[in-house]
Amino acid sequence: MYKSAYLNNLFFEVVTKYTEQKEFLDAVEQFFDSMDILLEKDPTIEHSGVLERLLVPERIIMFRVAWLDDHNKIVVNTGYRVQHSSALGPYKGGLRFEPSVNLSILKGLAFEQTFKNCLTGLPLGGAKGGSDFAPKGKSDHEIMRFCQAFMAELYRHIGPDTDIPAGDFGVGEQEIGYLFGYYKKLKNEFTGAITGKGVSYGGSLLRPEATGYGLIYFVEEMLKTYFKSDIKGKRILISGNGKVGSMAALKAKEMGAIIVGMSASKGYVADPNGLDIDLILKIAKNKGSLMQDYLKVYPDVVHGETSSDLWNIPCDIALPCATQEEIKMDAAKNLKTNGCMLVAEGANMPVTLEAIKYFNDNGVLFAPGKAANAGGVAVSNLEMSQNALHLSWNKEEVDAKLKSIMQSIFKKCHEASVKYGQPNNLALGANIAGFLKVYEAMLAQGVV
Ligand code: 2IT
């Protein structure tokens, strides 16, 4: 499968050992494609043992989370924190609360997060965590009791210089508030041990907007470099009307793009003249149903129950911002046939490996999430800096730093893709640029 016999053996070992961990194996496979090309140029990597080490997280914490629901019934969930790498800084990455959460998904995401965080150029290690708890349908008190029970164990494993969790799927400002409140009570210290906090108690301005805004700044760089163009007038499809999708829509519209279709978990809406983004933001803020609430105001809008039908709509740019494995081969082919020139991942791993290969082979420029959606964790780092300095920066300052970080991530990916002979393969560039940074640090720090 790979040109390198070493890589083939290593991959065989991982697949044999972790056969059940599909999502983790997907993350490794996507990464190994790039390592094959790097190893040809630098065979010394083989003997460093760095790849072997990166395949095993530095630490995995798994714990019981028992709590009482509103009917005084005991509910038991599983909590996780995968501390993947501290080569470049304290462990950093989000927490995901969702019934499908399992060790495989979190190991895959933690692996990705390490390289994403490397690309930001900031001193951050990589981690991911969460629980199979579903905040949807729970009362506020239930959410609070769950978050407190979760933190009652997690607090002993984290800290501003050890591991700094943040939000992800199912963990928004409300959950972060409860988690932080309980952390502070248990540790009796007010430090920036969690990011994504409310602005009133140490959060950074623009953290909620950061991933979506950063994605658009990244896309703008792709358009400038590869197409000598910009986002103005481009037709964009966005899946997911959570924070990432809605903030990407807002920034893209502000910069003159036309959002021709958006989807949520149930259904999509589309308008070739551009959707009403103010209404979509209002719906997202009220946690409403995108399709149903949009239809109440625009009864004639094109719509459908099947969210993935969004990818059948003609566009210039597709931004999957919902969840993993949203764009498979069928959707990839439809996008290409309908003229899509560029796909950038706002979510983590929303495009399947097969579809990524299809885009690369068929002239659709693709940007992986570990580069394109790094704006969130980048502003998390800015939040940590503000907390450590006991001050806060204004919106303009944060936005300027975010933009310059996204531009530098793009530059690193692009330069590596050129250097390693595949100038249109930003996934290759992202993997190699991220890896080389962590590689150098691991070599310097000895066998740990
Ligand atoms: O996937 C991600 O980069 C995040 N969920 C944000 C992580 C963070 O620490 O801000």
Residues whose N, C-alpha, C, O or C-beta is under 5 A from the ligand:
A	BS01	2IT	K92 G93 G94 I164 P165 A166 G167 D168 N373 G376 V377 S380
